[in-house]
Every structure is written in C-alpha cells, then in structure tokens.
C-alpha cells in the first residue's frame, strides 16, 4: 500500500512539474511582450495617455462611445483622449495582468510541491512578490507622472522578472540533476550579466530623463558649445511629482552628463564582453554562443550611434530597447549553458 501511495505521489509531482514547466514557458513569452510593449509605450510618449490606474479615464478600457468620452471629459477635463496612445498603455496593462496570473499559478504549484526535493519554491514565491511590486511601480509611474526614479525602477524590476523566470525554467528543468561547483568561466559570465544589468538600468535612467538628446554628436558631446556638465545633479533623485516629467525636466548640463556616463558604460560592457569571448573561446564548448552575444553587443553599439546621428527615431529607439533585452536574455542563457557544459565536461 505504501508503495502505491508513493507511486501516486510521484505521478502527481511529475504532473505538477510538467504544468509548471508549461506555465513558466508561457510566462517567459508574456514577460518579453510586456517589456517590449512597455518600451514601445514609452517611446510613443503614451505613459500618461491613461491618467489613472488600473483603468483608463475611470473605465476598464479606452473610452470609445459618446457616453464614455463624456464621462472621461468630466473626470479629466484638461486631458484629451488619444485612443491610439491609450490602447498602447492598456494593452501593456492587460499583458502585465495576465503575466501576474501566470506567476500566481506558479506560486500555487510551488506551495503544492513545497516538500519536493530541489523544487525552486523560494524563487517561485520571490517572483510573486516581485510581480506585486511591479504592479505598484506601474501604478506609481502614472500617479507620480513619470517620475524618473520610478520609471527606471519599473524597467529594472521588469527585466529582473525576465531573468528570474529564465532561472526558474532552468531550475524546474534540472530538478533531478546534480549541482556542480562553479568554474572560473561561470563567474566571468555572471560578472558580465551584472555589468549588463547596470548598463541597462543606466539606459533606463537616460530614457526616463530624455537624455538621449543630451549629446548632439556621435563621438563628442555637443562640440562647439560651452557646457559645464553636472554629473552630480544628473544622478540626483528628484521626488517632485507635482508636474508631468514627460519630455524631461533636466537642463542640457545634466542630460549631457547622463549621456556621457551611458556611453562610458557601453564601452566598458563591450570591452568586457570582448575579453569574455576570448576567455571562453579557449574552452571550445560554448564559444559560439558567446560569439552571438558579442555580435548583439556590436549591433547595440551601432544602433546607439545611429540613434544619436538621426535624433532617436522611434524605430531605432525600439531596436535599441529590443537589443538590450536580447542581450540580457542571451547572457542569462549563456550562464545556464556554461553551467551545463561544466557539468558535462
């Protein structure tokens, strides 16, 4: 009888693990859509197109009928309904809400399998807390009128959710595998992932302060002008939400300083990833994947320079955002692959 019960328990565990694997794969696809849709919303200056949260002008969707538009006008008489922008924001929210439900389901499965050996229970619950905090940041992004520190934090935790979902997927997939000590190359990739995260957050600070226009030249910063760049005030945290921060509120001295630091960070990431490639190439195990990551890095630099040269058109700004996300995902996957290669070697 005990053997039968253990067999039934094992089958239940396997069934729940398969469900968890399906759910986490779906969540990864969805979080990518959320992050990219969030970037597209920001690029199109649609972040405040719905002045309230979680609805839009007091409704669950974008006002459309005459009655809905009249109601919106009464609630927000100084704001015009721009349907195309409002739909960008609401689709972003719908996707984020669906993602939250998937992560909640993963937490429920983790609670059921809490006694299963090596199941990532803590990581599942951490993601649930994280997505709840992300929802709060989404609300504050609107209610605090695109306050740069909030917008940057929203990006940071969105990308952190993406990375942790990838880690959760790998953890579920490798429950029955024995862990091995990390090698030098694994730590090198982890450092690269951290550096990339810092650079992406710096890019978020650049974007949230509209500092992409801080330097007019692709190499120098505003050549021919006398600007005393203020690096300290460029990174000071302002909590003034009495006005809209859409379009930015910093002077050229601060925006230029942010752009200069962002460029220095980009050079540091490129230099490190070039070094990483040559370190990894010696192993001949996953150097090809590192070469792809290096190619994404070079593409990101080229797209960044093109954004400067052509005054940040929407399609290039979105390409810059997409490449940053791809680099982060691919570095995370490279770390996982390197650990697998270390185990197999």
C-alpha positions in Angstrom: 0.0 0.0 0.0 2.8 2.4 0.9 4.5 1.7 -2.5 1.2 2.5 -4.3 0.9 5.8 -2.3 4.4 6.8 -3.1 3.9 6.0 -6.8 0.7 8.1 -6.8 2.5 10.9 -5.1 5.4 10.7 -7.6 2.9 10.8 -10.5 1.2 13.9 -9.0 4.6 15.6 -8.5 5.6 14.8 -12.1 2.2 16.1 -13.4 2.6 19.4 -11.5 6.1 19.8 -12.6 5.1 19.4 -16.3 2.4 22.0 -15.7 4.9 24.3 -14.0 7.2 24.0 -17.0 4.4 24.8 -19.4 3.4 27.8 -17.3 6.9 29.2 -16.9 7.5 28.9 -20.7 4.3 30.9 -21.3 5.3 33.4 -18.6 8.6 34.0 -20.4 6.9 34.7 -23.7 4.5 37.0 -21.9 7.1 38.9 -19.9 9.0 39.6 -23.2 5.8 41.0 -24.7 5.3 43.1 -21.5 8.8 44.5 -21.5 8.8 45.3 -25.2 5.3 46.7 -25.1 6.4 48.9 -22.2 9.3 50.2 -24.2 7.0 50.9 -27.2 4.6 52.7 -24.9 7.4 54.9 -23.5 8.9 55.6 -27.0 5.5 56.8 -28.2 5.0 59.0 -25.1 1.9 57.1 -24.1 2.8 56.5 -20.5 0.3 59.1 -19.3 -2.3 58.6 -22.0 -4.4 57.0 -19.3 -4.3 59.4 -16.4 -5.5 56.9 -13.8 -4.7 53.3 -12.8 -5.6 50.4 -13.4 -8.4 51.7 -15.6 -8.3 54.4 -18.3 -10.3 57.6 -17.6 -12.3 55.7 -14.9 -13.1 52.8 -17.2 -11.8 49.3 -17.8 -10.8 50.0 -21.3 -10.2 53.1 -23.5 -13.2 55.3 -23.8 -14.9 54.9 -27.2 -18.6 55.7 -27.1 -20.1 59.1 -26.8 -21.2 58.4 -23.2 -17.7 57.1 -22.3 -16.0 60.1 -23.8 -18.3 62.5 -22.0 -17.6 60.7 -18.7 -13.9 60.9 -19.4 -14.2 64.6 -20.1 -15.9 65.2 -16.8 -13.4 63.3 -14.8 -10.3 64.7 -16.6 -11.4 68.0 -18.3 -7.8 69.0 -19.1 -6.8 65.8 -20.8 -7.8 64.8 -24.3 -8.4 61.1 -25.0 -5.8 59.9 -27.6 -7.2 56.5 -28.3 -4.2 55.1 -30.2 -1.8 56.0 -27.3 -4.3 54.9 -24.6 -4.6 51.5 -26.2 -0.8 51.1 -26.1 -0.9 51.7 -22.4 -3.9 49.5 -21.8 -2.6 46.6 -23.8 0.6 46.8 -21.8 -1.5 46.6 -18.6 -3.6 43.7 -19.9 -0.5 41.7 -20.7 1.1 42.5 -17.3 -2.1 41.4 -15.6 -2.1 38.1 -17.4 1.5 37.6 -16.5 0.7 38.2 -12.9 -1.9 35.4 -13.0 0.6 33.0 -14.5 3.2 33.8 -11.8 0.5 33.4 -9.2 -0.3 29.9 -10.7 3.4 29.1 -10.5 3.5 30.1 -6.8 0.4 27.9 -6.1 2.2 24.9 -7.7 5.3 25.7 -5.6 3.2 25.6 -2.5 1.8 22.2 -3.5 5.3 20.9 -4.3 7.0 22.6 -1.3 8.2 19.2 0.0 9.6 18.1 -3.3 13.4 17.9 -3.3 15.2 20.7 -5.2 11.9 22.3 -6.4 12.5 26.1 -6.6 9.8 27.1 -4.0 11.5 30.2 -2.8 12.2 31.5 -6.3 8.6 31.0 -7.2 7.4 33.0 -4.2 10.0 35.7 -4.8 8.6 36.1 -8.3 5.1 36.5 -6.9 6.3 39.2 -4.5 8.3 40.8 -7.4 5.3 41.0 -9.8 3.2 42.5 -7.0 5.8 45.2 -6.5 5.9 45.7 -10.3 2.2 46.4 -10.3 2.7 49.0 -7.6 5.5 50.6 -9.7 3.2 50.6 -12.7 0.6 52.5 -10.7 3.2 55.0 -9.3 4.5 55.5 -12.9 1.1 57.0 -13.7 0.2 58.7 -10.4 3.7 60.2 -9.9 3.6 61.4 -13.5 6.6 59.5 -15.0 8.9 60.3 -12.1 12.3 59.2 -13.5 13.4 57.1 -10.5 10.0 55.2 -10.6 10.2 54.7 -14.4 13.8 53.4 -14.1 12.8 51.1 -11.2 9.9 49.8 -13.3 12.3 48.9 -16.1 14.8 47.3 -13.7 12.3 45.1 -12.0 10.7 44.1 -15.3 14.0 42.9 -16.6 14.8 41.2 -13.3 11.5 39.4 -13.6 12.5 38.2 -17.0 15.8 36.9 -15.8 14.3 35.2 -12.8 11.7 33.5 -14.9 14.5 32.1 -17.1 16.3 30.9 -14.0 13.0 29.3 -12.7 12.6 27.5 -16.0 16.1 26.1 -15.8 15.7 25.2 -12.2 12.5 23.2 -12.9 14.1 21.5 -15.9 17.1 20.4 -13.9 15.5 19.3 -10.6 16.9 15.8 -11.0 20.3 16.9 -12.0 23.2 17.1 -9.5 24.7 20.5 -9.0 28.4 21.1 -9.5 30.8 23.8 -8.3 31.1 26.9 -10.5 34.2 27.3 -12.7 36.0 30.5 -13.4 34.2 30.9 -16.7 30.8 30.8 -14.9 31.8 33.6 -12.6 33.1 35.6 -15.6 29.7 35.3 -17.3 27.9 36.3 -14.1 30.0 39.4 -13.8 29.1 40.2 -17.4 25.4 39.8 -16.6 25.7 42.2 -13.6 27.6 44.7 -15.7 25.0 44.5 -18.4 22.2 44.9 -15.9 23.9 48.1 -14.6 24.2 49.4 -18.1 20.6 48.6 -19.0 19.4 50.5 -15.8 21.6 53.4 -16.8 19.9 53.3 -20.2 16.6 53.4 -18.4 17.8 56.5 -16.5 18.9 58.0 -19.7 15.5 57.3 -21.3 13.3 58.4 -18.3 15.2 61.7 -18.2 15.0 62.1 -22.0 18.8 62.4 -22.1 19.1 60.6 -25.4 19.3 64.1 -26.9 21.9 65.2 -24.3 24.8 64.9 -26.8 24.4 66.1 -30.4 27.4 64.3 -31.8 28.0 60.6 -32.2 31.6 60.8 -30.8 32.0 64.1 -28.8 29.2 65.6 -26.7 27.9 68.9 -28.1 31.1 70.0 -29.8 31.5 73.8 -30.3 29.4 74.6 -27.2 30.5 75.5 -23.7 28.6 73.3 -21.4 29.7 72.6 -17.8 28.3 69.1 -17.4 26.8 68.5 -14.0 27.4 64.8 -13.1 26.3 65.0 -9.5 22.9 66.6 -10.2 22.4 64.4 -13.2 22.0 61.4 -10.9 20.3 63.0 -8.0 16.9 61.5 -7.2 14.0 64.0 -7.5 10.7 63.3 -5.8 8.7 66.2 -7.2 5.6 64.7 -8.8 3.6 68.0 -8.9 4.1 68.2 -12.6 4.5 65.8 -15.6 8.0 64.6 -16.3 7.1 63.6 -19.8 9.7 65.2 -22.1 12.2 65.6 -19.2 12.9 68.4 -16.8 16.7 68.4 -16.7 18.9 71.1 -18.3 21.4 70.2 -21.0 24.2 70.1 -18.5 22.6 67.2 -16.7 21.2 65.4 -19.8 24.7 65.6 -21.4 26.3 64.2 -18.3 23.9 61.2 -18.2 24.5 60.5 -21.9 28.3 60.7 -21.4 28.2 58.2 -18.5 25.9 55.9 -20.5 28.4 55.9 -23.4 31.3 55.1 -20.9 29.2 52.2 -19.6 28.6 51.0 -23.1 32.3 50.9 -23.8 33.0 49.1 -20.6 30.4 46.4 -21.4 31.8 46.0 -24.9 35.4 45.7 -23.6 34.4 43.2 -21.0 32.4 41.0 -23.5 35.3 41.0 -25.9 37.5 39.8 -23.1 34.9 37.3 -22.1 34.7 35.9 -25.6 38.4 35.2 -25.8 38.4 33.6 -22.4 35.5 31.4 -23.3 36.9 30.6 -26.8 39.6 28.6 -25.2 37.1 26.1 -23.9 35.6 25.4 -27.3 32.4 24.3 -25.5 30.1 27.3 -25.8 32.2 29.9 -27.5 29.8 30.0 -30.4 27.0 31.2 -28.2 29.3 33.9 -26.7 30.1 35.0 -30.2 26.4 35.6 -30.9 26.2 37.6 -27.7 29.3 39.6 -28.8 27.5 40.2 -32.2 24.4 41.5 -30.4 26.7 43.8 -28.4 28.3 45.3 -31.5 24.9 45.7 -33.1 23.7 47.6 -30.0 26.6 50.0 -30.2 25.9 50.6 -33.9 22.2 51.2 -33.2 23.1 53.5 -30.4 25.3 55.6 -32.6 22.6 55.7 -35.3 20.1 57.0 -32.7 22.5 59.8 -31.9 23.1 60.6 -35.6 19.4 60.6 -36.6 17.9 62.1 -33.4 16.4 58.9 -32.0 13.7 58.0 -34.4 11.0 55.6 -33.0 12.1 52.5 -34.9 15.7 52.9 -33.9 14.8 53.6 -30.3 12.8 50.4 -30.2 15.6 48.5 -31.8 17.9 49.8 -29.1 15.5 48.6 -26.4 15.0 45.2 -28.1 18.7 44.5 -28.4 19.2 45.4 -24.7 16.5 42.9 -23.8 18.0 40.2 -26.1 21.5 40.8 -24.7 20.2 40.3 -21.2 18.3 37.2 -22.1 21.2 35.7 -24.0 23.7 36.4 -21.2 21.4 34.7 -18.8 21.0 31.7 -21.1 24.8 31.7 -21.7 25.3 31.4 -17.9 22.9 28.5 -17.8 24.6 26.8 -20.8 28.0 27.3 -19.3 27.0 25.6 -16.1 25.5 22.7 -18.1 28.8 22.5 -20.1 30.7 22.5 -16.9 28.7 19.6 -15.6 29.1 17.6 -18.8 32.8 18.2 -19.2 
